[in-house]
Amino acid sequence: MENFRNTYLTTNMKNIIGSLDQRERTVYIWGAGFSGLVLCHYLKKAGWKVTIYEKENRAGGKIQTLKTPFGPSETGANAIFLNYDGLELLKDLKLEIISAAPKLKRKLFLDNKISSPFKLSLLLRVLPRLLSKPPRITEGLSVADFFKPLLGQRIVHDYLSTVLGGVYATGAENLHFKSIFPEVQNTIQFKSYWDFFKTLIRHKKAQPQPEIKGSASFEGGMSVLVDRLYELHKDDIRLSSHEEFYPKKNTFICTDAQTASVMVANYAPAIASELKLVTYQHLSSVTVFLKRQIRDLHQCFGVLIPRGNKFLSSGILNNKAIFPINNPNVYAYTFISHEKLTPEEILKEIQHLQDDMTQDDIEFIQNNYWDRAIPLYNVNRSLAINRLHELTQTNKIGLFGNYVAGISLREMISAAKNFAQNNKFQGV
C-alpha cells in the first residue's frame, strides 16, 4: 500500500490537475499567462478547440519585457532553462534562441565578500559522510532535514538554502523534499547519500537531452516567447474579457492558486479551500542600469546572497554578461528581493558590492513588484495538490500553473505537452 501511495504521489507531482471529456471538443481556459498559453498550444496540436478568457489587455502574465530608455527590463522570468521539451517547443514556434554567454562564474556572498561557491574545504567536509545513511523519506520531510546530517546546519544555510532560494525564493527548511525531488520519492529509505545522488544521476541520464543546454532568451527579451504564442492563437484568446466565470465541461483555470480559489468558491468550495493552502512569496525584480560595471561581478552570471547578510536582496543577475546582445550600451543588473526596494535602498545594495558607486553612476531603475510571485513549495502545497487531484476526478474544473506541476517554465512546458499527448481528441 505504501509503494502504491508513493507512486500515486510521484505521478501527481508532475501532472496537470483535471481531465478532459471527449463529449465536449472545446476546452475553456481561464488565464492567458504562460501556463494558459502553452496549454492552449499543445491542446490545439492534439485536436482540441480552445477558448481562453483573459481579464487583462495583454497575454503573458508575469512574463513581460519592458522597454526602458536604456534597455530591456524583465518583469518575470529572465530566461528559460532548457530541457528537451523546452527546446522542442522553441523550435516548433520557430524562435531564434540566444544562449547565455558560456563559462560565466556563479558566485556567493560569504564572509562579507563575493567568492566561488566551490571550495575544497567544503568538499573535504562532505566526502566522508557520503556513505552515511540519510533520514527516512516521510511526507513531512523538508529539504533541510534531509541534508543536515550530510552538510551540517551552517552549509545548509549558507550554500543549500541560498542556491535553492535562487529558484524557489525560500530556504531549504521551507521546501518539501518530495516536491523538490519527485524523481526519487518512490524510495522510502536510501542506503546512503551516495545512493541518493546516484539515483538522481540515473534519472537525469534517462531523460532525453537537448542539443542546446543552459539558460536561453531571445533578441528583444522574454516577451518574444509569449508574444509568439499569442500571435499563433490570438483568434482563440479574448483579452480584456468581462466574461463571468462558470465551469463548463473541460474548464481549466490557469491563474495563481489564490485567484483560482476565489473563482471556484461558489461552485466547488472544497476545491477552493485546498487552493487557499497554497501560499506565495512576494518579490521585487529591480533592473538597474549603470554607467560602469560592478567590478566583482565581471564575467559573472550573478551572485546569490544568504539570508542574514547586510543585503535586502537575495540575488543579483548580471544581465549584460548573460545576454550581451540585449544589453549592448549600459551595464544592467537585476536585484531580486522580498522587499519593495526604494531608490535609496537600491543604491545601498550597489554600494555593498562597490563602495565608490554613487547616485551619478545610476542611469535608470525599473522596479517591478509581484505580491504573488512564486508559490511556496512546502508540505501544505504538496498535500493540497494531491487532494485537488482527488477532488477534480468528479468535477468539471481543471487546474494548471506554476504551483501545480513544476515551478519553472520548462517544467510547465513538459506538463502541458504530456497532458495533451495523453488526452488527444478522439471524437468526431
Order of alpha helices (4+ residues) and beta strands (2+ residues): alpha-beta-alpha-beta-beta-beta-beta-alpha-beta-beta-beta-alpha-alpha-alpha-alpha-alpha-beta-alpha-beta-beta-alpha-alpha-beta-beta-beta-alpha-beta-alpha-beta-alpha-beta-alpha
